[in-house]
Amino acid sequence: MIYYLEPDDLQKVLDLQNRIYAFLKEQSNPRFIVPRTEAYFTEHLDSPHKIAALQSDDGQHVAQAIFHAPHDFDVAELGVPTLPEGFERGMRASVLQGMLIDPAMRGQGLMSRFIEQWQVWCKDQNISHLAARTEASHGASQHNFKKHGFTLIDTMIDPRDNAKICVFHKKISA
Ligand SMILES: CC(C)(COP(=O)(O)OP(=O)(O)OC[C@H]1O[C@@H](n2cnc3c(N)ncnc32)[C@H](O)[C@@H]1OP(=O)(O)O)[C@@H](O)C(=O)NCCC(=O)NCCS
């Protein structure tokens, strides 16, 4: 079952990121994630954000996703020049970030379950605009957002690593 992490779970979050980054590096594919700092995770383990997580049957922390939802959301965070259709300034919005699944647990629909949970959480928070950024060549991510009714609103180049990024958006009724 997906649950929410507490501030004292910081080490778990860092360990999973390190494990996944090392795995991607081994595969010469480190650019699928931009590693987040300890300060970033500390901020997101606290309100108004949430870090959702899953444990394996033996209690190991194997998956996490950040539900980023600042009170002062700025569309510039998405890196797109214009507001998504239907988006009005001042509305609360959420961006799914830091989606990480342990390599041993992939292909079992866990990302899909996190996207479902994120939508439930947004609804509870009265957030109706959801957005996500994903690497253009990452098939599973593209597939999952489209499968859950997200629309590709723009593509851009991330100046941090020159990766081509797709920006997805969905409006739900809060
Ligand atoms: C991206 C990531 C989160 C996916 O997690 P996952 O739990 O393995 O994904 P799921 O099992 O939910 O998705 C599998 C689905 O994607 C589809 N898929 C997998 N590879 C695909 C590809 N190359 N092209 C199209 N679809 C693909 C599968 O067919 C499956 O579809 P279905 O559920 O409709 O049958 C995981 O690979 C990961 O942690 N990667 C490293 C970190 C990362 O890249 N994060 C950024 C994500 S934006």
The ligand as a Tripos MOL2 file, in Angstrom:
@<TRIPOS>MOLECULE
LIG
   48    50     1     0     0
SMALL
NO_CHARGES

@<TRIPOS>ATOM
      1 C1         10.1090    5.5580  -14.9250 C.3       1 LIG1
      2 C2          9.7970    4.5470  -13.8260 C.3       1 LIG1
      3 C3          9.3130    5.3440  -12.6280 C.3       1 LIG1
      4 C4          8.6910    3.5920  -14.3330 C.3       1 LIG1
      5 O1          8.2380    2.8110  -13.2430 O.3       1 LIG1
      6 P1          7.4910    1.3800  -13.4040 P.3       1 LIG1
      7 O2          6.8090    1.0950  -12.1210 O.co2     1 LIG1
      8 O3          8.4370    0.3740  -13.9290 O.co2     1 LIG1
      9 O4          6.4260    1.6930  -14.5210 O.3       1 LIG1
     10 P2          5.0660    0.9010  -14.7320 P.3       1 LIG1
     11 O5          5.2660   -0.5300  -14.4090 O.co2     1 LIG1
     12 O6          3.9380    1.6380  -14.0450 O.co2     1 LIG1
     13 O7          4.8880    1.1430  -16.2900 O.3       1 LIG1
     14 C5          4.9620    0.1320  -17.2060 C.3       1 LIG1
     15 C6          4.0780    0.5190  -18.3820 C.3       1 LIG1
     16 O8          4.8830    1.2800  -19.3020 O.3       1 LIG1
     17 C7          4.9370    0.5820  -20.5450 C.3       1 LIG1
     18 N1          6.2830    0.7480  -21.0990 N.ar      1 LIG1
     19 C8          7.4390    0.3160  -20.5790 C.ar      1 LIG1
     20 N2          8.4630    0.6650  -21.3970 N.ar      1 LIG1
     21 C9          7.9130    1.3440  -22.4380 C.ar      1 LIG1
     22 C10         8.4460    1.9430  -23.6000 C.ar      1 LIG1
     23 N3          9.7580    1.9560  -23.8510 N.pl3     1 LIG1
     24 N4          7.5900    2.5720  -24.4450 N.ar      1 LIG1
     25 C11         6.2610    2.6030  -24.2050 C.ar      1 LIG1
     26 N5          5.7000    2.0180  -23.1100 N.ar      1 LIG1
     27 C12         6.5090    1.3910  -22.2330 C.ar      1 LIG1
     28 C13         4.6370   -0.8650  -20.1920 C.3       1 LIG1
     29 O9          4.1420   -1.5660  -21.3150 O.3       1 LIG1
     30 C14         3.5780   -0.7100  -19.1030 C.3       1 LIG1
     31 O10         2.3350   -0.4010  -19.6730 O.3       1 LIG1
     32 P3          0.9250   -0.9220  -19.0390 P.3       1 LIG1
     33 O11         0.9610   -0.6040  -17.5720 O.co2     1 LIG1
     34 O12        -0.1270   -0.1390  -19.7640 O.co2     1 LIG1
     35 O13         0.8830   -2.3760  -19.2920 O.co2     1 LIG1
     36 C15        11.0390    3.7030  -13.4450 C.3       1 LIG1
     37 O14        11.5450    3.1010  -14.6080 O.3       1 LIG1
     38 C16        12.1540    4.5050  -12.7830 C.2       1 LIG1
     39 O15        12.1520    4.6720  -11.5460 O.2       1 LIG1
     40 N6         13.1310    4.9820  -13.5840 N.am      1 LIG1
     41 C17        14.2880    5.7250  -13.0840 C.3       1 LIG1
     42 C18        13.9150    7.0610  -12.6280 C.3       1 LIG1
     43 C19        13.2350    7.8920  -13.6800 C.2       1 LIG1
     44 O16        13.5200    7.7910  -14.8510 O.2       1 LIG1
     45 N7         12.3440    8.7650  -13.2330 N.am      1 LIG1
     46 C20        11.7260    9.7260  -14.0780 C.3       1 LIG1
     47 C21        10.3400    9.3910  -14.3780 C.3       1 LIG1
     48 S1          9.5440   10.7960  -15.1570 S.3       1 LIG1
@<TRIPOS>BOND
     1     1     2 1
     2     2     3 1
     3     2     4 1
     4     2    36 1
     5     4     5 1
     6     5     6 1
     7     6     7 2
     8     6     8 1
     9     6     9 1
    10     9    10 1
    11    10    11 2
    12    10    12 1
    13    10    13 1
    14    13    14 1
    15    14    15 1
    16    15    16 1
    17    15    30 1
    18    16    17 1
    19    17    18 1
    20    17    28 1
    21    18    19 ar
    22    18    27 ar
    23    19    20 ar
    24    20    21 ar
    25    21    22 ar
    26    21    27 ar
    27    22    23 1
    28    22    24 ar
    29    24    25 ar
    30    25    26 ar
    31    26    27 ar
    32    28    29 1
    33    28    30 1
    34    30    31 1
    35    31    32 1
    36    32    33 2
    37    32    34 1
    38    32    35 1
    39    36    37 1
    40    36    38 1
    41    38    39 2
    42    38    40 1
    43    40    41 1
    44    41    42 1
    45    42    43 1
    46    43    44 2
    47    43    45 1
    48    45    46 1
    49    46    47 1
    50    47    48 1
@<TRIPOS>SUBSTRUCTURE
     1 LIG1         1 GROUP 0 **** ****
